[in-house]
Amino acid sequence: MAELGRRVMQGAAVGQTAAVDEGLRSYMLRIYNYMTTGLALTGIIAYLVANTPPLMQAIHGTGIGIVVALAPLGIVFFLSFRIHKLSFAGAQMAFWAFAAAMGLGLSYVFVVYTGASIARVFFISASMFAAMSLYGYTTKRDLSGFGSFLMMGLIGVIIASIVNIFVASSMLQFMISVIGVLVFVGLTAYDTQRIKEMYYELDDSEVAGKKAIMGALSLYLNFINMFLLLLQLFGAARE
């Protein structure tokens, strides 16, 4: 009887683990779907705006460009500080608004760089992102210790970028791009593991949905910044 009881307990534990694993996979897939859809929305809007001269002139040739540039940052801060008070529907709307605003701001990419180089760099970025996100998801190594180091690197990249606005050094820009790519590669693995560890199988649909939105936002930012930095390194400018 003791042996039977032990086997029953083991079977129950295995069943519970399988349920958690299935829930985690669904949770991560939901995050990747949000991220991918957000990137698609950004790309479509950027392409459409780039091919509509009056819109390009309005966005990048007037003061509206400053509003467009700052809008995504404002939405990120809004989501970060208000996510607990927002409804899931409200968080979704904010995320889609963020992706759309990014599309408006990044429309210049299709004007400055050739379509072939944009596609090439996109696939390079997607491959790097997928590899590092898979590593972050599967590794048994605790990556939390790298978090503060990566954030310091990110702050350094931001400060150097601001300085380079005034000094306009091509060498400094090259260093910023290289270091920035390394930082966002590391953040992709770190954030994936962090997002995975945030999963809790007993979360209700509202909480789980908002976690998925914030996870998608983090991964979106890592990917888009990696893409833009690689584009600066390997993109071919239009003549």
ROZA-893872 format. One record per residue: z, x, y of N, C-alpha, C, CB in turn; residue in three letters; residue number from 1. Coordinates in steps of 0.2 Angstrom, whole numbers, plus 5000, padded with zeros to 4 digits. Atoms other than C-alpha are relative to their C-alpha. Glycine has a CB too. Layout:
// ROZA-893872
REC;nw;nu;nv;caw;cau;cav;cw;cu;cv;cbw;cbu;cbv;residu;num
REC;Z;X;Y;Z;X;Y;Z;X;Y;Z;X;Y;ALA;NUM
...
This chain:
// ROZA-893872
REC;nw;nu;nv;caw;cau;cav;cw;cu;cv;cbw;cbu;cbv;residu;num
REC;5000;5004;4994;5000;5000;5000;5000;5004;5006;5006;4995;5000;MET;1
REC;5000;4996;4994;5004;5014;5012;4993;5003;5001;5005;5006;4999;ALA;2
REC;5007;4997;5000;4987;5022;5008;4995;4995;5003;4997;5003;4994;GLU;3
REC;5005;5006;4997;4978;5005;5012;5002;4999;5007;5002;4994;4996;LEU;4
REC;4998;5001;4993;4988;5003;5028;4997;5006;5004;5007;5000;5001;GLY;5
REC;5002;4994;4996;4983;5021;5034;4992;4999;5001;5002;5006;4996;ARG;6
REC;5007;5001;4999;4965;5017;5030;4998;4994;5005;4996;4999;4993;ARG;7
REC;5002;5005;4996;4965;5001;5039;5001;5002;5007;5005;4994;4999;VAL;8
REC;4998;4998;4994;4973;5009;5054;4994;5005;5003;5007;5004;5001;MET;9
REC;5006;4995;4998;4959;5023;5054;4994;4996;5001;4999;5005;4994;GLN;10
REC;5006;5004;4998;4946;5010;5053;5000;4996;5006;4999;4995;4994;GLY;11
REC;4999;5003;4993;4953;5001;5068;4999;5005;5005;5007;4997;5000;ALA;12
REC;5000;4995;4994;4954;5017;5078;4992;5002;5000;5004;5006;4998;ALA;13
REC;5007;4998;5000;4936;5021;5073;4996;4995;5004;4997;5001;4993;VAL;14
REC;5003;5005;4997;4930;5004;5078;5001;4999;5008;5002;4993;4997;GLY;15
REC;4999;5000;4993;4939;5005;5095;4997;5006;5004;5008;5001;5001;GLN;16
REC;5003;4995;4997;4932;5022;5098;4992;4999;5001;5001;5006;4996;THR;17
REC;5007;5002;4999;4914;5015;5095;4999;4996;5005;4998;4997;4993;ALA;18
REC;5001;5005;4994;4917;5001;5107;5001;5003;5006;5006;4995;4999;ALA;19
REC;4999;4996;4994;4923;5013;5120;4994;5004;5002;5006;5005;5000;VAL;20
REC;5006;4996;5000;4908;5024;5117;4994;4996;5002;4998;5004;4994;ASP;21
REC;5005;5004;4998;4896;5010;5118;5001;4997;5007;5000;4994;4996;GLU;22
REC;4999;5002;4993;4904;5004;5134;4999;5005;5005;5007;4997;5001;GLY;23
REC;5001;4994;4996;4903;5021;5142;4993;5001;5001;5003;5006;4997;LEU;24
REC;5007;4999;4999;4885;5023;5138;4996;4994;5004;4996;4999;4993;ARG;25
REC;5003;5005;4995;4881;5006;5146;5002;5001;5007;5003;4993;4997;SER;26
REC;4998;4998;4993;4891;5011;5161;4996;5005;5003;5008;5002;5000;TYR;27
REC;5004;4995;4998;4882;5027;5163;4993;4998;5001;5000;5006;4995;MET;28
REC;5007;5002;4999;4865;5019;5160;4999;4996;5006;4998;4996;4994;LEU;29
REC;5000;5005;4994;4869;5006;5174;5000;5005;5006;5006;4996;5000;ARG;30
REC;5000;4996;4994;4873;5020;5186;4993;5004;5001;5005;5006;4999;ILE;31
REC;5006;4996;4999;4857;5030;5182;4994;4995;5002;4998;5003;4993;TYR;32
REC;5005;5005;4998;4847;5013;5184;5000;4999;5007;5001;4994;4996;ASN;33
REC;4999;5001;4993;4855;5010;5201;4997;5006;5004;5007;5000;5002;TYR;34
REC;5002;4994;4997;4851;5028;5206;4992;5001;5000;5003;5007;4997;MET;35
REC;5007;4999;5000;4833;5028;5200;4996;4994;5004;4998;4999;4992;THR;36
REC;5003;5006;4996;4829;5011;5208;5001;5002;5007;5004;4993;4998;THR;37
REC;4999;4998;4993;4837;5018;5224;4995;5005;5002;5007;5002;5001;GLY;38
REC;5005;4995;4998;4826;5033;5224;4993;4997;5000;5000;5005;4994;LEU;39
REC;5007;5003;5000;4810;5022;5220;5000;4996;5007;5000;4995;4994;ALA;40
REC;5000;5004;4994;4815;5011;5235;4999;5005;5006;5006;4996;5001;LEU;41
REC;5000;4995;4995;4817;5026;5246;4992;5003;5000;5005;5006;4999;THR;42
REC;5007;4997;5000;4800;5034;5240;4995;4995;5002;4999;5002;4993;GLY;43
REC;5005;5005;4998;4790;5018;5242;5000;4998;5008;5002;4993;4997;ILE;44
REC;4999;5001;4993;4797;5015;5260;4997;5006;5004;5007;4998;5002;ILE;45
REC;5002;4994;4996;4794;5033;5265;4992;5000;5000;5003;5006;4997;ALA;46
REC;5007;5000;5000;4776;5032;5259;4997;4995;5004;4998;4999;4992;TYR;47
REC;5003;5005;4996;4772;5016;5267;5001;5001;5008;5003;4993;4999;LEU;48
REC;5000;4999;4993;4779;5021;5284;4996;5006;5002;5008;5002;5001;VAL;49
REC;5004;4994;4998;4770;5038;5283;4993;4998;5001;5001;5005;4994;ALA;50
REC;5007;5002;4999;4754;5029;5281;4999;4994;5005;4997;4997;4993;ASN;51
REC;5000;5005;4995;4758;5017;5295;5001;5003;5007;5005;4994;4999;THR;52
REC;4999;4996;4994;4755;5027;5311;5005;4997;5006;4993;5001;5004;PRO;53
REC;4996;5003;4995;4763;5014;5323;5008;5001;4998;4999;4993;5002;PRO;54
REC;4993;4999;5002;4779;5015;5313;5003;5007;5000;5001;4997;4993;LEU;55
REC;4998;4992;4999;4779;5034;5312;5002;5002;5007;4994;5004;4997;MET;56
REC;4999;4998;4993;4777;5035;5330;5007;4997;5003;4995;4997;5005;GLN;57
REC;4994;5004;4998;4791;5022;5333;5007;5004;4997;5000;4993;4998;ALA;58
REC;4994;4997;5003;4803;5031;5321;5001;5007;5002;5000;4999;4992;ILE;59
REC;4999;4993;4999;4800;5049;5324;4998;5002;5007;4996;5004;4995;HIS;60
REC;5002;4998;4993;4793;5049;5342;5004;4997;5005;4993;4998;5001;GLY;61
REC;4995;5003;4995;4807;5039;5350;5007;5001;4999;4998;4992;5001;THR;62
REC;4992;4999;5002;4826;5038;5351;5002;4996;4994;5003;4997;5006;GLY;63
REC;4998;5004;5007;4825;5026;5336;5001;5005;4995;4995;4995;4999;ILE;64
REC;5000;4995;5005;4823;5042;5326;5008;5002;4999;4996;5006;5001;GLY;65
REC;4993;4998;5000;4841;5047;5330;5004;4994;4996;5003;5001;5007;ILE;66
REC;4996;5005;5003;4848;5030;5324;4998;5000;4992;4998;4993;5003;VAL;67
REC;5002;5000;5007;4837;5031;5308;5003;5006;4996;4992;5000;5000;VAL;68
REC;4997;4994;5004;4844;5048;5304;5007;4999;4999;4998;5006;5005;ALA;69
REC;4993;5001;5000;4862;5043;5307;5002;4994;4995;5003;5000;5006;LEU;70
REC;4998;5007;5004;4861;5026;5298;5002;5002;4993;4994;4996;5000;ALA;71
REC;4998;4999;5007;4862;5033;5280;5007;5003;5000;4995;5005;4996;PRO;72
REC;4993;4997;5000;4877;5044;5284;5005;4995;5002;5000;5006;5006;LEU;73
REC;4995;5005;4999;4886;5029;5292;5001;4995;4994;4997;4996;5006;GLY;74
REC;5000;5005;5006;4882;5018;5277;5005;5004;4994;4994;4998;4997;ILE;75
REC;4997;4996;5005;4889;5032;5266;5008;5000;5001;4998;5007;4999;VAL;76
REC;4993;5000;4998;4906;5033;5276;5002;4993;4999;5000;5002;5007;PHE;77
REC;4998;5007;5001;4906;5014;5276;5002;4998;4993;4995;4995;5003;PHE;78
REC;4999;5001;5007;4905;5013;5257;5006;5004;4998;4994;5002;4996;LEU;79
REC;4995;4996;5002;4917;5027;5255;5007;4997;5002;5000;5007;5002;SER;80
REC;4993;5003;4998;4931;5019;5265;5001;4993;4999;5000;5002;5008;PHE;81
REC;4999;5007;5001;4928;5001;5262;4998;4997;4993;4995;4996;5005;ARG;82
REC;5003;5002;5007;4922;5000;5244;5006;4996;4997;4999;5006;4995;ILE;83
REC;4995;5004;5003;4939;4993;5239;5001;4993;5003;5007;5004;5000;HIS;84
REC;5000;5006;4997;4938;4979;5251;4993;4996;4999;5002;5000;5007;LYS;85
REC;5006;5003;5001;4920;4975;5248;4999;4996;4994;4994;5005;5001;LEU;86
REC;5002;5003;5006;4913;4963;5235;4995;5004;4997;4998;4992;5001;SER;87
REC;5005;4997;5003;4902;4969;5222;4993;4999;5003;5000;4998;4992;PHE;88
REC;5007;5002;4997;4887;4960;5230;5000;5004;5007;5000;4992;5001;ALA;89
REC;5000;4996;4994;4892;4968;5247;4999;5007;4999;5006;4999;5004;GLY;90
REC;5002;4993;5002;4892;4985;5239;4993;5001;4998;5005;5003;4994;ALA;91
REC;5007;5000;5002;4875;4982;5231;4996;5000;5007;4998;4994;4996;GLN;92
REC;5004;5000;4994;4868;4977;5248;5000;5006;5004;5002;4994;5004;MET;93
REC;4999;4994;4996;4875;4992;5257;4996;5006;4996;5008;5002;5000;ALA;94
REC;5003;4995;5004;4868;5003;5243;4992;5000;5001;5001;5000;4993;PHE;95
REC;5007;5001;4999;4850;4996;5245;4998;5001;5007;4998;4993;4998;TRP;96
REC;5001;4998;4993;4852;4997;5264;4999;5008;5001;5005;4997;5004;ALA;97
REC;5000;4993;5000;4856;5015;5262;4994;5003;4997;5006;5003;4996;PHE;98
REC;5006;4997;5003;4841;5019;5251;4994;4998;5004;4999;4997;4993;ALA;99
REC;5005;5002;4995;4830;5009;5263;5000;5005;5006;5000;4993;5002;ALA;100
REC;5000;4996;4994;4836;5019;5278;4998;5007;4998;5007;5000;5002;ALA;101
REC;5002;4994;5002;4834;5035;5268;4992;5001;5000;5003;5002;4994;MET;102
REC;5008;5000;5000;4815;5030;5266;4997;5001;5007;4998;4994;4996;GLY;103
REC;5002;5000;4993;4813;5027;5284;5000;5008;5003;5004;4996;5005;LEU;104
REC;4999;4994;4998;4820;5044;5288;4996;5006;4997;5007;5002;5000;GLY;105
REC;5004;4995;5003;4811;5054;5275;4992;4999;5000;5002;5000;4993;LEU;106
REC;5007;5001;5000;4794;5047;5279;4996;5006;5002;4998;4994;5004;SER;107
REC;5003;4994;4998;4790;5063;5287;4998;5005;4995;5004;5004;5005;TYR;108
REC;5002;4995;5006;4789;5072;5270;4993;4999;4998;5005;4998;4994;VAL;109
REC;5006;5002;5002;4773;5063;5266;4995;5003;5006;4999;4993;4999;PHE;110
REC;5004;4998;4995;4766;5069;5283;4999;5008;5000;5002;4998;5007;VAL;111
REC;4999;4993;5000;4772;5087;5282;4997;5004;4994;5007;5002;5001;VAL;112
REC;5001;4996;5006;4769;5092;5264;4994;4996;4996;5006;5000;4995;TYR;113
REC;5005;5003;5004;4754;5089;5252;5003;4996;4995;4995;5005;4998;THR;114
REC;4998;5005;5006;4755;5075;5239;5001;5004;4994;4995;4995;4999;GLY;115
REC;5000;4996;5007;4752;5088;5225;5007;5004;5000;4994;5004;4999;ALA;116
REC;4994;4996;5000;4767;5099;5231;5006;4995;4999;5000;5004;5006;SER;117
REC;4995;5005;5000;4778;5083;5233;5001;4998;4993;4999;4994;5005;ILE;118
REC;5000;5002;5007;4774;5078;5215;5003;5005;4996;4994;4997;4998;ALA;119
REC;4998;4994;5004;4777;5095;5208;5007;5001;5001;4996;5006;5002;ARG;120
REC;4992;4999;4999;4794;5098;5217;5004;4994;4997;5001;5001;5008;VAL;121
REC;4996;5006;5003;4799;5080;5212;5002;5001;4993;4996;4994;5001;PHE;122
REC;4999;4999;5007;4797;5084;5194;5004;5006;4998;4993;5001;4996;PHE;123
REC;4996;4994;5001;4805;5101;5195;5007;4997;5002;4998;5006;5005;ILE;124
REC;4993;5003;4998;4820;5092;5204;5003;4996;4994;5000;4996;5006;SER;125
REC;4998;5005;5005;4820;5078;5191;5002;5004;4993;4995;4995;4998;ALA;126
REC;4999;4996;5006;4820;5091;5176;5007;5004;5001;4995;5005;4999;SER;127
REC;4994;4997;4999;4834;5101;5184;5006;4995;5000;5000;5004;5007;MET;128
REC;4995;5005;5000;4844;5086;5188;5002;4997;4993;4998;4994;5005;PHE;129
REC;4999;5002;5006;4842;5079;5171;5004;5004;4995;4994;4998;4996;ALA;130
REC;4996;4995;5005;4848;5095;5162;5007;5001;5002;4996;5007;5001;ALA;131
REC;4993;4999;4998;4863;5097;5173;5004;4994;4999;5000;5002;5007;MET;132
REC;4996;5006;5001;4868;5079;5172;5002;4999;4993;4996;4994;5003;SER;133
REC;4999;5000;5007;4866;5080;5153;5006;5004;4998;4994;5001;4996;LEU;134
REC;4995;4995;5001;4877;5095;5153;5007;4997;5002;4999;5007;5004;TYR;135
REC;4994;5003;4997;4890;5087;5164;5003;4994;4995;4999;4997;5007;GLY;136
REC;4998;5005;5004;4890;5072;5152;5003;5002;4993;4995;4995;4999;TYR;137
REC;4999;4998;5007;4891;5081;5136;5005;5006;4999;4994;5002;4996;THR;138
REC;4996;4994;5001;4901;5097;5139;5008;4998;4999;5000;5004;5006;THR;139
REC;4993;5001;5001;4919;5098;5133;5004;5004;5005;5002;5002;4993;LYS;140
REC;4997;4996;4995;4923;5110;5147;5002;4996;5006;4996;5006;5002;ARG;141
REC;4997;5003;4994;4934;5104;5162;4996;5003;5006;5007;5000;5000;ASP;142
REC;5003;4997;4994;4923;5106;5177;5004;4998;5007;4993;4997;5001;LEU;143
REC;4996;5002;4994;4936;5099;5189;5002;5006;5005;5006;4996;4998;SER;144
REC;4998;4994;4996;4941;5117;5194;4994;5002;5005;5002;5005;4996;GLY;145
REC;5006;4998;4996;4923;5119;5201;4999;4996;5007;4994;5000;4996;PHE;146
REC;5001;5005;4995;4925;5104;5213;5001;5003;5007;5004;4994;4999;GLY;147
REC;4998;4997;4994;4934;5113;5227;4995;5006;5002;5007;5003;5000;SER;148
REC;5004;4995;4999;4923;5128;5226;4993;4998;5002;4999;5005;4994;PHE;149
REC;5006;5003;4998;4907;5118;5227;5000;4996;5006;4998;4995;4994;LEU;150
REC;5000;5003;4994;4913;5108;5241;5001;5005;5006;5007;4995;5001;MET;151
REC;5000;4995;4995;4917;5124;5251;4993;5003;5001;5004;5006;4997;MET;152
REC;5007;4998;4999;4899;5129;5247;4996;4995;5004;4997;5001;4993;GLY;153
REC;5004;5005;4997;4892;5113;5253;5002;5000;5008;5002;4993;4997;LEU;154
REC;4998;5000;4993;4902;5114;5269;4997;5006;5004;5008;5001;5001;ILE;155
REC;5003;4994;4997;4896;5132;5272;4992;4999;5001;5000;5005;4995;GLY;156
REC;5007;5001;4999;4878;5126;5269;4999;4995;5006;4997;4996;4994;VAL;157
REC;5001;5004;4994;4880;5112;5282;5001;5004;5007;5005;4994;5000;ILE;158
REC;4998;4996;4994;4888;5124;5295;4994;5004;5001;5006;5004;4999;ILE;159
REC;5005;4996;4999;4874;5136;5292;4994;4997;5002;4998;5004;4993;ALA;160
REC;5006;5004;4998;4861;5123;5294;5000;4998;5007;4999;4993;4996;SER;161
REC;4999;5001;4993;4868;5118;5311;4999;5006;5004;5007;4997;5001;ILE;162
REC;5001;4993;4996;4868;5136;5317;4993;5001;5000;5004;5005;4996;VAL;163
REC;5007;4998;5000;4850;5138;5311;4996;4995;5005;4998;5000;4993;ASN;164
REC;5004;5004;4996;4845;5124;5322;4999;5003;5007;5004;4993;5002;ILE;165
REC;5000;4996;4994;4849;5135;5337;4997;5007;4999;5007;5001;5003;PHE;166
REC;5003;4993;5001;4844;5152;5330;4993;5000;4997;5005;5004;4996;VAL;167
REC;5006;5001;5003;4829;5146;5320;4997;5006;4996;4994;4999;5006;ALA;168
REC;5002;4994;5004;4829;5160;5308;4997;4998;4993;5007;5005;4998;SER;169
REC;5003;5002;5006;4817;5159;5293;5004;5003;4994;4993;5002;5000;SER;170
REC;4997;4997;5005;4827;5171;5283;5007;4996;4998;5002;5007;5001;MET;171
REC;4994;5004;5001;4843;5161;5286;4998;4993;4996;5004;4998;5006;LEU;172
REC;5002;5006;5003;4834;5145;5281;4998;5001;4993;4993;4997;5004;GLN;173
REC;5001;4998;5007;4828;5153;5265;5006;5000;4996;4996;5006;4999;PHE;174
REC;4993;4999;5003;4846;5158;5261;5003;4993;4999;5004;5005;5004;MET;175
REC;4997;5007;5000;4852;5140;5265;4997;4996;4994;4999;4997;5007;ILE;176
REC;5003;5004;5005;4839;5132;5254;5002;5003;4993;4992;5001;5000;SER;177
REC;4998;4997;5007;4843;5144;5239;5007;4998;4998;4999;5008;5000;VAL;178
REC;4993;5002;5002;4862;5142;5240;5001;4993;5000;5004;5003;5006;ILE;179
REC;4999;5007;5000;4860;5124;5244;4998;4997;4993;4996;4996;5005;GLY;180
REC;5002;5002;5006;4850;5121;5228;5005;5001;4994;4993;5003;4998;VAL;181
REC;4995;4998;5004;4863;5130;5218;5007;4996;5000;5003;5008;5001;LEU;182
REC;4994;5004;4998;4877;5120;5226;4999;4993;4997;5002;4999;5007;VAL;183
REC;5001;5007;5002;4869;5103;5222;4998;5000;4992;4994;4997;5003;PHE;184
REC;5001;4999;5007;4864;5109;5204;5007;5000;4997;4997;5006;4998;VAL;185
REC;4993;5000;5003;4883;5112;5201;5003;4993;5001;5004;5006;5004;GLY;186
REC;4997;5006;4998;4888;5096;5210;4997;4994;4995;4999;4998;5007;LEU;187
REC;5003;5005;5005;4876;5086;5198;5004;5000;4994;4993;5002;4999;THR;188
REC;4996;5000;5006;4886;5092;5183;5007;4998;5001;5000;5007;4997;ALA;189
REC;4993;5002;4999;4903;5090;5191;5001;4993;5001;5002;5004;5007;TYR;190
REC;4999;5007;4998;4900;5073;5198;4998;4996;4994;4995;4998;5005;ASP;191
REC;5002;5004;5006;4892;5067;5181;5007;5000;4996;4995;5003;4996;THR;192
REC;4994;5000;5004;4908;5072;5172;5006;4996;5004;5003;5008;4999;GLN;193
REC;4995;5004;4996;4919;5065;5186;4999;4992;4999;5000;5002;5007;ARG;194
REC;5002;5007;5001;4910;5048;5185;5001;4998;4993;4992;4999;5002;ILE;195
REC;4999;5002;5007;4911;5048;5166;5007;4999;4999;4998;5006;4995;LYS;196
REC;4993;5000;5001;4930;5051;5167;5003;4994;5004;5003;5006;5002;GLU;197
REC;4998;5006;4997;4931;5036;5179;5000;4994;4996;4997;4999;5007;MET;198
REC;5001;5006;5004;4926;5024;5166;5006;4998;4997;4994;5001;4995;TYR;199
REC;4994;5003;5003;4939;5012;5160;4998;4994;4997;5006;4999;5005;TYR;200
REC;5003;5005;5003;4935;5000;5147;5003;4993;5001;5000;5001;4992;GLU;201
REC;4997;5006;4998;4947;4987;5153;4998;4997;5007;5007;5000;4999;LEU;202
REC;5002;5002;4993;4939;4986;5171;4997;4993;4999;4996;5005;5003;ASP;203
REC;5004;5006;4999;4933;4969;5176;4993;5001;5002;5004;4994;5004;ASP;204
REC;5007;4999;4998;4915;4966;5180;4999;5002;5008;4996;4994;4999;SER;205
REC;5001;4999;4993;4918;4967;5199;5002;5008;5001;5005;4996;5004;GLU;206
REC;4998;4993;4999;4927;4984;5198;4995;5005;4997;5007;5001;4997;VAL;207
REC;5005;4996;5004;4915;4991;5185;4994;5001;5004;4999;4998;4993;ALA;208
REC;5006;5000;4996;4901;4986;5196;5000;5005;5006;4998;4993;5002;GLY;209
REC;4999;4995;4994;4908;4995;5212;5000;5007;4998;5006;4997;5004;LYS;210
REC;4999;4993;5002;4912;5010;5202;4992;5003;4998;5004;5001;4993;LYS;211
REC;5007;4999;5001;4893;5010;5196;4997;5002;5006;4997;4995;4996;ALA;212
REC;5004;4999;4994;4887;5009;5214;5002;5007;5003;5002;4994;5005;ILE;213
REC;4998;4994;4997;4898;5023;5220;4998;5006;4996;5008;5000;5001;MET;214
REC;5002;4995;5004;4893;5034;5205;4992;5001;5001;5001;4998;4993;GLY;215
REC;5008;5000;4999;4874;5030;5208;4999;5004;5007;4997;4994;5000;ALA;216
REC;5001;4997;4993;4877;5035;5227;5001;5008;4999;5005;4997;5005;LEU;217
REC;4999;4993;5001;4884;5052;5222;4995;5004;4997;5007;5001;4996;SER;218
REC;5005;4997;5003;4871;5056;5210;4993;5000;5004;4998;4997;4993;LEU;219
REC;5006;5000;4996;4857;5050;5222;5000;5005;5005;5000;4993;5003;TYR;220
REC;4999;4995;4994;4864;5061;5236;4998;5007;4997;5007;5000;5003;LEU;221
REC;5001;4994;5003;4864;5076;5224;4992;5001;4999;5004;5001;4993;ASN;222
REC;5007;4999;5002;4846;5073;5218;4996;5001;5007;4998;4994;4996;PHE;223
REC;5005;5000;4995;4838;5070;5235;5001;5006;5004;5002;4994;5005;ILE;224
REC;4999;4994;4997;4846;5085;5243;4997;5006;4996;5008;5001;5001;ASN;225
REC;5003;4995;5004;4841;5096;5229;4992;5000;5001;5002;4999;4992;MET;226
REC;5007;5001;4999;4823;5089;5231;4998;5003;5006;4998;4993;4999;PHE;227
REC;5001;4998;4994;4823;5092;5249;5000;5008;5001;5004;4997;5006;LEU;228
REC;4999;4993;4999;4829;5110;5248;4995;5003;4996;5007;5002;4997;LEU;229
REC;5005;4997;5004;4817;5114;5234;4993;4999;5003;4999;4997;4993;LEU;230
REC;5006;5001;4997;4803;5106;5244;4999;5005;5006;5000;4993;5003;LEU;231
REC;5001;4995;4995;4807;5118;5258;4998;5007;4997;5007;5001;5004;GLN;232
REC;5001;4993;5003;4806;5133;5246;4993;5000;4997;5005;5001;4994;LEU;233
REC;5007;5000;5004;4790;5127;5236;4995;4995;5002;5002;4999;4993;PHE;234
REC;5005;5005;4997;4782;5113;5246;4994;5004;5004;5003;4995;5004;GLY;235
REC;5006;4998;4997;4764;5116;5252;4999;4996;5006;4994;5001;4996;ALA;236
REC;5001;5004;4994;4762;5111;5270;4993;4998;5001;5002;5004;5007;ALA;237
REC;5007;5002;4998;4747;5101;5276;4997;5004;5005;5000;4992;5002;ARG;238
REC;5004;4996;4995;4734;5110;5286;4999;4996;5006;4994;5003;4997;GLU;239
